[in-house]
Amino acid sequence: MSILNELSKKDSLWREIALNITMGDNMMADEITQLMYLKIMNYKRFNIGFVARVLKHIYIDILRKNKTVSLDSMYYLEDSTNVFEPTDKENEYLDKTDRLKWYQKELLSESYDRSIREIASIYNINYGFVHREIHKALKQVLGDDYKMYNNSNLKYKKC
């Protein structure tokens, strides 16, 4: 039995795979399926994974040759970004942050991305000083809410 006869027994599967690859374009799926038959007919064996890979590469080659992308294949994505507007409580925190000493602002900002040990090591500053100044800044900014923050498992605690 020839390879084309074996391939043709699963023609509906190949067309379904091709349809998924082409994102629902029936004409393109038929075209790459026909090209797949021509490409694989000289092989002695095949499996589903191999045929799917051949279909995918044929589709990619066609797209490269055309070098055009139809707008129909693009999905309409709605812009759902919102402009950040802080709440009254957040505005209060921002105002208090502006009143911090410059080095406290910098250490506080660094503590969002790095541990206290990393900050001390990178900037060659005493670990105790970094820890103390970050907590002073947090107490000043958060006020009564500092107790809730101090009890949480945040990154700066993992030294």
N, C-alpha and C positions, 0 to 999 in steps of 0.2 A: 504494500500500500504506500502510495507516495505521500510526501509531507503535506502537499496541498490538500489532499483528501482528509488527512487527519486535522489540519488547521480548519478546514471548512466545516467540520462537525461542530466546532465551537464558535461559529461565526457570530452568533448573537452575543456571546460573551465578549468577543473582541470589539464588536461595535459598541457595546455598553461601556467598556473600558475607555474606548476612544471618545465616546460622548462625555464621559467624566473629565477626560484630559482637556477636551476642547470647551469645557464649561457650557455644554448644551448646544453647540453648533453642529447640527445634523450633517450639513454638507461637508464641513471640514472633517467630521468623524468618519464619514464614508470614504473621503479621499485618503486619509491617513491609514484606514484599514486596508484599502486596495494597495497602497504603497507598501504596507507591511507584508502582504502576501508576496509581492514581488521580491522584497528584500529577504524573506525567510525561506523562499522556495528552494534555495540551494543548500540549506542546512540539513543535517541528518536528524537532529533531535531538537525539541523545544519544550518549554514549560510555560506556565501562565506568567510567572515573573519576568521571564525573558521577553515574551511577546509584549507585555505591558511596557517594559523598558524600551523596546524597539518603537512602539507606538508613540511614546513620550518623546523620544529623540527625533523621530520623523516630524512630529508637530513643532518641536523647537527649531528644527532646520527650516521648515516652511516659514515660521515667523521671522527667522533671521534673514531669509532671502527676500521676503516682502518688505521688511523694515518699516512696516506701517502697523499701527495699532488702531483698530476701529474704536470709535467712541461708544459703540454699542456694547463692547466687551467690558467697558469701565462701569463700575458701580457708582451710583450717586451716594455720596457720603455727606450727611448734614453736619455742619460745624456746630458742635455742641459745647464749645469752650465758653466758659463764663469769665467775665472780668472779676478778679478777686476784690471783694469789698469786705474789709474786716468788720466784725461785730463791735459793739461798744466795749465789751470786755477785752477783745483783741486790740482795739485802739488804745485802751488804757495800758495794756502790756507794752505796746509799741512806744508809747510816750515815755513810760518808765525806762525802757531799754535805751532810748535816746539820751537819758540823763546819766547813764553809766559812764565810768571812766573808759578811755579809749581801749586800754589793754583788756579790760573786763569784757567789752563788746567783742573784741577779737577772740579771746579765749572761749567765750560763750559760743560764738559762731563756729569755731573750730571743733567744739565739743559735740556738735551735731554729726560730724563726719568721722571723728577720731576719738579714741579713748584718751583718758588723762595721761596715761603712760606714753602713748604715741606723741601727744602734744609736747610733753616734757622732753622727750627724746629728740624730736625734730627741731625744736627751737632752743634746745639746750637750756631749759629752765628747770628749776627745782620742782619736783613732783608735788611736794607739799604746797608750794606757792600756787601752782596751777589749780590744784584741788580747792584750796581755800578761796581763791579769787572767783572761781566758777560758782561756788556755793554762795559767796557774798552777793554776786550778781543775781543769782537765782532768787535769793531771799529778798533782795531789793525789788526785783521785777514782779515776782509772784506774790509777795506779801503773805497773807493768810493762806493762800493756796499752796505755799511751799511744802506744807506737811503732806499733802496729797502727792505732790511731785516727788518728794523725798522717799516715799514708800513704794513708788512704782519701780518696775524692772526696766529701766531705760538703759541705753547703750553706754552712757558715760559711767554707769555704775560698774560695768564689766571691765575692770582694769587688768 
